Amino acid sequence: MTLDQFKHHQEEDALDEFYSDEEPESKTGQKEDMKHYLNKLNSRIDVLVEALKEADGMIAKQTDQQTIMEQIKERKAN
């Protein structure tokens, strides 16, 4: 075993010892954590959806304004 392999093996053992004292989380705790995470995610998605709706409305308004300006220019030219 090389020195690098030995060091790597020691690091893995240290990690195993680090996690060995943790108690398994209860199913209820996991469900609550997931519920909290999903609620935060949903609120972030809601913000993004609202921003997209607003951007879509602004783009539509801009397109309408451009179309109107083009029609005015065409009428002036004729």
N, C-alpha and C positions, 0 to 999 in steps of 0.2 A: 504494500500500500504506500503510495507516494504521500508526501507531506500535504499537498493540496487535497487529496482524497480524504486524508485523516481529518483535516480542518473542516471539510464539507460534512463529514460524518458527525463530527462533534456539534456543528451548527444544527444539523437535523435533530440530534438528540436533545439539544437545548430547546428547540422549538417544541418537540414532543412533551418535554417536561413543563414548558410554559403553558401549553394547552391542557395538560393532564388535570390541573386543579379546577378547571371550569366545570360547573355543573351543567348538564344538558338543560336547555331552555324548555319550558313547558309548552305544550301545543297552544294553550291559551295565550301565552305571551307572544309566541310567534304569530298567531292570528292577529293579535292587537297591533303588533309592529307592522305587519303587512297591511292591515286596514289603515293605519296612520300614514304609511308610505303611499298607498294608493290614493288616499284623500289629498295629500300634498300634490301628487302627480296630476290628479284630476283638476285641481285648482290651477296648476301651471298650464295645463292644456286649455282650460277655459280662457285664460289670459291670451294665449296664442290664437285661439279661434276668434276671439273678439278683435284682436289686432288684424287678423286676416280679413275679417268682415269689413272693418274700417278701411283697410287698404283697398279692398275690392270696390267699395263705394267711391273712394277717392279716384281710383283709376277709371271707373265708369263715368264719373263726373268730368274728369279731364278729357276723356275720349269724346263725350258729348260736346264739351266746349270746343274741342278741336274741330269736330264735325260742323258745328255751327259757324265757326270762324271760316272754315273752307267754303261753306255755302254762301256766306256773306261776300267773300272775295270773288266767288264765281258770279254772283249777281252783279257786283260792281263792275266786273270785267265785261259782262254782257250788256 
